[in-house]
């Protein structure tokens, strides 16, 4: 089993607007070997109860990845050529890398955006 390559748009604060709210710049970063799967019914219920959002995809993040996946914009293209645009939400679910036998140790919840 192997994952796909996704584009993660990392946010960097570049200043503040006149009202003091932060201004962000997004920089694309390529992340390889990311698993993409559908959420379970428990994942859907939990995401709706905790965040009020409809979860569409669960991403499996490979061990050793150091990117910040919280509230990030993500894009990937499936085998049919359709580009999916996602927004992650909530905190990633992280396992202890040494105790997880697969190459992926973190799960990220995502909703579909347009």
N, C-alpha and C positions, 0 to 999 in steps of 0.2 A: 504494500500500500504506500502511496506517496501523495503528497499534496500538490497544490497549484501555486503559481506565483501571483501575488496580489500587490496592489499599489496602496500604500498607507500614506496618508497626507498628515505629516507631523506638524503640530502647531507650535509656533514660537512667538512669544509676546514681543512686539516691536515698538510698543509705546502705549500711550493712553490718549483717548479722545478728549475734547474740551470738558466733558462731564466727569472725567476720571475713570471711565470704563476702559478695560484693556483692549488694545488693538492687536490682532493676531495675523501672522503670515503663515500660509501652509506651504510646506516643502514636500514634494513626492519622494517616497522611499520605496524601493522594491524589496519585498519579503518573500522568500522562496519556501516551498514545502509547507504551506498552510492548508490544513484540512478544512473543508467546508461541508457542513451537514445541516440537516433539518433538526429543529428542536423537538424534544419530547413534549408530551402534553403537560407534564410537571413543570418543564421549563417555561412553557407558555403561561401557565397559571401564575407561577412565581414572578415572572417578569411583569405581568399585568398588575398583580397585587402590589409589588414593591415599587415599580417605576411608572405604571400607567401607560406602558408602551407595548406594542405588539411585536414580539420577537419573530424574526423571519429566518435568520440563519445563526448557527453556532459555528465559530471558527476555532480550530485547534491550532495553537501557536507552538512552533518548534522550540525545543530546549535551547537555551543560550541566547534567545532573542532579548534584546534590551530596549525595544521601542515602547513608547507609552501608548497603550491601546484604549485608554479611557476617553470617551467622547471624541473619537477620531473618525474621519471620513475615509472609507475604504472602497476600492474598485477592483473587480476581477471580471475576466471574460470566460464564459463557459465554453464547452466543446462545440456548441452551435453558433458561436460568434456573438452571443448576447452579452453586453457589458452590464454588470450589476453594480449599482451604486448603493453603498451601505453607510450607516452611521452606527458606531458602537455606543453602548450605553451601560451604565453600572460599572462596578469594579470587575476586572477579570477574575475568574475562578482559577486559582493556581494550586497545583499539587506540588509535593516535594519531588524535585526532579530525580533524585537518586532512587526514589521508591516507585517511580512510574516506569514500567518496562517499555513503553513506546517512545518514539522520538518527540512526542508532543506532551507538554505538561500544563498548558494553560488553555482555558476556554474563554471566549469572548462572545457576548451577546450582541446581535446586530439587528437593526431594523432596516427595511428597504426605504430608500429616499428617491426622489425624482430629480 
